[in-house]
Amino acid sequence: MDASQDKTVVIIGAGIVGVSTALSLQRAGHHAILIDKDGPGEAASYGNGGILASCAVVPVTGPGLIWKAPGMLLDPREPLFMKWRDMPGMLPWLLRFMSHANAGDTRRIAAGLAPIVGDSLADHQALARGTAAERYIVPGDYLYIYRDRKGFEDEAFSWDIRSAHGFEWEEMDAARLHGYEPAISSDMQFGVRLENHGRITDPGAYVQALAAEAEAHGARVIRAEVSDIVREGGGVCGVRAGGEVIACDDMVICTGAWSGPLSRALGLRVPLQSERGYHIELWNPSQTIAAPAMVASGKFVLNPMEGRLRLAGVVELGSMDAPESRAPFDLLMRGVRRVLPDLRWDEASEWMGHRPSTPDSLPLIGAVPGLRGAWTGFGHHHVGLTAGPATGRILAQMISGKRPNLDVTPYDPGRFA
């Protein structure tokens, strides 16, 4: 089919990336079918930190990580954990991942991330405008909280990268920081405030509202697991799900950390690893904060949401089927007590989920080589929510035969063909 004609496109995965892709395709004049085994807005699209973190262009693999990581893994006070039983199977991925822990690769990866996260607030506002999802988007500041100025100076390399990509900030001494956020402990003596960011007050409900908007405009939403991709004449012609074959002209894999098996069936060999993320929600908190904050020492975020405060972050390397660990939850709880010592709450709820992590810290966005009508949109690490709308827009443009107004080479799925 000519790319300029209306197409029927199956999107496998109804998280933020899949739903954004469906809406963007509809607005380009195509027909969208969303398929997800759990329904819209589940998994990482539900459990993320809820921050539209435009400044999150610096990957985990900064210079020196290869020397810091062993000590971090052995120290329960550090935000890096591992399921040691899974270490042998993860070793090839780890070696490739750590090979990028240098200044040159960090700058290259940041240059790849900046175009898809740098305008996140505006991207989400454009995606949700006029829909019931709009109410979940709150524009505002984003804080980084440090014990002292030295903690900020120790991260000068990361801040230099942000500056190179156009980010500006206000440095806050103790008086300015505590005037802005009175609830924060006096132990925290330095902060950084970035404007033009945003937060989502209920990520799961937000994605569900976007999916409902797509459905109201004709999208078909199917709750089923995809078992196979049907091909004919060198291209995709349908998918098998829920006991039926669903015909389509194009198909997009947006299943996050679960994208490995389907992508392998299409000839890609993506070494995808779960970076297991954790969150705790403190319901009916006695205090709140004016803006979402990254607590730099613990690498976790505080985000005020509807009726609760969400603490999210931490990295645990392990398999998809390993049980959750207690230590990351304990670390988050110690962290919030250190930052908000007078905070009280009625109850706490816990969650663990899976971030889709590639060894080069860049997502796969684009066409699968050698198979007409097959596309990918996964592998966003920690920035899936932030980059979701931009990813959906890029995919809709490419499927429509249009050239995106940015260099998509860094996201080329062919690098794993």
C-alpha positions in Angstrom: 0.0 0.0 0.0 1.2 3.5 -0.8 2.4 5.2 2.4 0.2 8.3 1.6 -3.0 6.2 1.7 -5.0 5.5 4.8 -3.6 2.5 6.6 -4.8 0.1 9.2 -2.0 -0.1 11.8 -1.8 -2.5 14.7 0.1 -1.2 17.7 1.2 -3.9 20.1 1.4 -2.5 23.5 -0.9 0.2 25.0 1.5 2.0 27.3 2.3 5.7 26.8 4.4 5.0 23.6 1.7 2.7 22.0 -1.2 5.0 22.9 0.8 8.1 21.7 1.5 6.3 18.4 -2.2 5.4 18.0 -3.4 8.9 18.5 -0.7 10.4 16.2 -1.6 7.9 13.5 -5.3 8.7 13.8 -4.5 12.4 13.5 -2.6 11.6 10.3 -5.6 9.9 8.9 -4.9 6.2 9.6 -6.9 3.6 11.5 -5.3 2.3 14.7 -5.8 -1.0 16.6 -4.2 -1.2 20.1 -3.5 -4.7 21.5 -2.3 -5.2 25.0 -2.5 -8.3 27.3 -3.2 -6.1 30.3 -5.0 -3.2 28.8 -4.0 0.5 28.5 -1.8 2.3 31.0 -0.4 -0.7 32.9 3.2 -1.8 33.8 5.8 0.9 33.6 3.3 3.4 32.2 1.4 3.1 35.5 4.4 2.8 37.8 6.8 5.5 36.5 7.8 8.6 38.5 5.4 10.7 36.6 7.9 13.4 35.8 8.1 15.0 32.3 11.8 15.2 32.8 13.0 17.1 29.7 16.4 17.6 31.3 16.9 13.8 31.6 19.3 13.6 28.6 22.2 12.2 30.6 22.3 8.4 30.5 23.2 6.2 33.5 26.5 5.3 31.8 28.4 8.4 32.7 32.2 8.4 32.9 33.6 6.4 35.8 30.6 4.2 36.3 32.6 1.1 35.5 34.7 1.9 38.6 31.9 3.0 40.8 29.4 0.3 40.1 31.0 -2.6 42.1 31.0 -0.5 45.3 27.5 0.7 44.6 26.2 -2.9 44.2 27.7 -3.9 47.5 26.4 -0.9 49.5 22.7 -1.0 50.5 22.7 2.8 50.8 23.3 3.2 47.0 20.5 3.2 44.5 21.9 0.3 42.4 21.0 -3.3 43.1 21.4 -6.6 41.3 19.7 -10.0 41.4 23.0 -11.9 41.8 21.5 -15.2 40.6 20.9 -13.5 37.3 24.4 -12.2 36.9 25.7 -15.0 34.5 22.9 -14.4 32.0 23.3 -10.6 32.2 27.0 -10.5 31.8 27.1 -10.0 28.0 24.6 -7.2 28.3 26.5 -5.6 31.2 29.8 -5.7 29.3 28.2 -3.9 26.3 26.4 -1.4 28.6 29.6 -0.6 30.5 31.5 -0.1 27.2 29.6 3.2 26.8 30.6 4.5 30.3 32.9 7.2 28.9 32.6 10.9 28.1 32.4 10.6 24.3 29.6 8.0 24.3 27.7 9.9 27.1 27.7 13.0 25.0 26.6 11.0 21.9 23.7 9.3 23.8 22.6 12.7 25.2 22.5 14.1 21.7 20.3 11.2 20.7 17.9 11.6 23.7 17.6 15.4 23.6 15.3 15.6 20.5 12.7 13.2 21.9 12.7 14.5 25.5 13.7 18.1 25.3 10.1 19.5 24.6 8.3 16.9 26.7 5.8 19.2 28.4 4.8 20.8 25.1 4.6 17.4 23.4 2.3 16.0 26.2 0.1 19.1 26.1 -0.3 18.8 22.3 -1.1 15.1 22.6 -3.7 15.6 25.3 -5.2 18.9 24.2 -9.0 18.8 24.2 -9.2 15.4 25.8 -10.0 14.1 29.3 -6.3 13.4 29.8 -5.5 17.1 29.9 -6.3 17.5 33.6 -3.5 15.1 34.6 -0.7 17.4 33.2 0.6 20.0 35.6 3.3 22.4 34.2 5.9 23.6 36.6 9.4 23.4 37.9 11.7 20.5 38.5 14.1 20.5 41.4 17.4 18.7 42.1 18.1 18.5 45.8 21.6 18.1 47.2 23.1 17.9 50.6 25.5 20.7 49.7 27.0 22.6 46.8 29.8 20.1 46.5 27.3 17.4 45.6 26.2 19.6 42.7 29.7 20.3 41.7 30.6 16.6 41.6 28.0 16.3 38.9 29.4 19.1 36.8 29.9 16.8 33.7 26.1 16.0 33.6 25.2 19.7 34.1 27.6 20.7 31.3 25.8 18.3 29.0 22.4 19.8 30.0 23.7 23.3 29.3 25.0 22.2 25.9 21.5 21.2 25.0 20.0 24.5 26.0 18.8 23.9 29.6 19.1 26.8 32.0 18.6 26.6 35.8 18.7 28.6 39.0 21.1 27.6 41.7 19.5 27.8 45.2 21.5 28.2 48.4 20.0 26.8 51.6 17.9 30.0 52.3 16.4 30.0 48.8 15.8 26.3 48.8 14.0 26.2 52.1 12.0 29.3 51.2 10.8 27.5 48.1 10.3 24.1 49.8 9.8 24.7 53.6 9.2 21.0 54.3 12.6 19.9 53.2 15.1 18.9 55.9 17.7 21.5 56.9 20.3 18.8 56.1 19.6 19.6 52.4 21.6 22.7 51.7 21.6 23.2 48.0 19.1 22.9 45.1 18.8 23.5 41.4 15.5 24.7 39.9 14.6 24.1 36.2 11.6 25.7 34.7 9.4 24.5 31.8 9.0 20.9 33.1 5.9 19.1 34.2 4.4 16.2 36.1 1.6 13.8 35.6 -0.7 13.5 38.7 -1.8 9.9 37.9 0.2 8.2 35.1 -1.9 5.1 34.7 -5.2 7.1 34.6 -3.6 9.6 32.1 -2.6 6.8 29.6 -6.1 5.2 30.0 -7.7 8.6 29.3 -5.6 9.0 26.1 -6.5 5.4 25.1 -10.2 6.2 25.6 -9.8 9.3 23.4 -8.3 7.1 20.6 -11.1 4.6 21.1 -13.7 7.4 20.9 -12.3 8.3 17.5 -12.5 4.8 16.1 -9.5 2.9 17.4 -10.1 -0.7 18.3 -8.7 -1.6 21.7 -8.1 -5.4 22.2 -7.0 -7.0 25.5 -5.1 -10.1 24.3 -1.6 -11.4 24.0 0.0 -11.4 20.5 1.2 -14.9 19.6 2.5 -14.4 16.1 3.0 -11.9 13.3 1.6 -12.9 10.0 3.6 -12.1 6.8 3.0 -12.2 3.1 5.1 -11.2 0.2 8.0 -9.7 2.3 5.7 -7.7 4.5 3.4 -7.8 7.5 -0.2 -8.5 6.8 -1.6 -9.2 10.3 -1.1 -10.4 13.8 -2.5 -13.4 15.8 -4.0 -12.4 19.1 -6.8 -13.7 21.2 -7.5 -16.6 18.9 -8.0 -14.4 15.8 -5.9 -13.0 13.0 -6.2 -9.2 12.9 -5.4 -7.9 9.4 -3.3 -4.8 9.1 -1.1 -2.9 6.7 1.6 -2.0 9.3 2.5 -3.2 12.8 4.4 -1.5 15.6 6.0 -3.2 18.6 5.6 -0.9 21.7 5.7 -3.5 24.4 8.6 -2.0 26.5 10.6 -4.6 28.4 8.5 -7.4 26.9 9.6 -6.5 23.3 12.4 -9.1 23.0 10.5 -12.2 21.8 8.5 -10.3 19.2 11.5 -8.3 17.9 13.4 -11.6 17.6 10.6 -13.0 15.5 11.2 -10.1 13.1 14.9 -10.7 12.8 16.2 -8.3 15.4 18.6 -9.4 18.1 18.1 -6.7 20.7 19.9 -7.4 24.0 17.1 -6.0 26.0 17.5 -6.0 29.8 15.0 -5.1 32.5 16.1 -2.2 34.8 13.7 -3.0 37.5 12.2 0.1 39.0 10.4 0.6 42.3 7.9 3.0 43.8 6.2 3.7 47.1 3.1 5.8 47.4 2.3 7.5 50.7 -1.4 8.2 50.8 -2.9 11.3 52.4 0.5 12.8 53.3 0.6 15.4 56.0 2.9 17.6 53.8 3.5 18.1 50.2 6.1 19.8 48.0 5.7 22.6 45.6 7.4 20.8 42.7 8.6 17.3 41.9 12.2 16.8 43.0 15.1 14.5 42.2 16.9 13.7 45.4 20.4 13.5 43.9 22.1 11.5 46.7 19.5 8.6 46.4 18.7 9.0 42.7 15.0 8.9 43.4 12.1 11.3 42.7 9.4 12.8 44.9 6.2 13.6 42.9 3.0 14.9 44.5 0.1 13.1 42.9 -3.6 12.9 43.4 -4.1 12.0 47.1 -0.6 10.7 47.5 3.2 11.3 47.3 5.0 8.9 45.0 8.7 8.0 45.6 10.1 6.4 42.5 13.5 5.4 41.1 16.3 3.0 42.0 17.8 0.6 39.5 17.9 -3.1 40.1 19.3 -5.4 37.4 17.6 -8.7 37.2 15.4 -11.0 35.2 11.8 -10.4 34.4 10.5 -13.3 36.5 12.6 -12.7 39.6 10.6 -11.6 42.7 10.8 -8.1 44.0 13.4 -7.2 46.5 13.0 -5.6 49.9 16.2 -3.5 49.9 15.0 -0.9 47.2 11.8 -0.2 49.1 13.8 0.2 52.3 16.2 2.6 50.5 13.3 4.7 49.2 11.7 4.9 52.7 15.0 5.9 54.3 15.4 8.5 51.6 12.0 10.2 52.1 12.5 10.3 55.9 15.8 12.0 55.4 14.4 14.6 53.0 11.0 15.2 54.6 11.6 14.2 58.3 8.2 15.5 59.6 6.1 13.7 56.9 3.3 11.5 58.0 0.8 9.4 56.0 -2.2 7.1 56.4 -0.9 4.1 54.4 1.9 3.1 52.0 1.6 1.0 48.8 4.5 -0.6 46.9 5.1 -1.4 43.3 7.9 -3.0 41.2 8.1 -2.9 37.4 10.4 -3.2 34.4 12.1 -0.6 32.3 13.2 -1.6 28.8 17.0 -1.0 28.6 19.2 -1.3 25.6 23.0 -1.6 26.0 23.5 1.8 24.2 20.8 3.6 26.2 18.9 4.6 23.1 15.4 3.4 22.1 14.5 1.6 18.8 12.2 3.9 16.8 11.7 3.1 13.1 11.4 0.4 10.5 12.5 -3.2 10.9 15.0 -3.9 8.1 13.9 -6.4 5.5 10.2 -6.6 6.4 7.8 -4.1 5.0 5.3 -2.6 7.4 7.1 -3.7 10.6 8.1 -0.9 13.0 9.5 -0.6 16.6 9.0 1.9 19.4 10.6 0.5 22.6 13.8 0.6 24.7 13.4 4.0 26.4 15.1 3.1 29.7 14.0 5.8 32.3 12.4 8.2 29.8 9.4 6.3 28.4 6.8 8.7 29.8 8.9 11.7 28.9 9.6 10.6 25.3 6.2 8.9 24.6 4.5 11.6 22.6 7.6 12.4 20.5 8.1 8.7 19.7 4.5 8.3 18.6 4.7 11.4 16.4 7.9 10.2 14.8 6.5 6.7 14.1 3.3 8.2 12.6 5.3 10.4 10.3 7.5 7.5 9.1 4.5 5.2 8.6 2.9 8.0 6.6 5.9 8.2 4.4 7.0 11.6 5.7 10.5 12.6 6.8 10.6 13.5 10.5 12.2 16.9 11.3 15.0 15.4 13.2 17.8 12.9 12.7 16.4 9.5 13.5 19.6 7.6 12.9 20.4 7.2 16.6 17.2 5.1 17.0 17.6 2.9 13.9 16.4 -0.6 14.8 18.9 -1.8 12.1 21.7 -1.5 14.5 20.5 -4.7 16.1 19.6 -6.5 12.9 
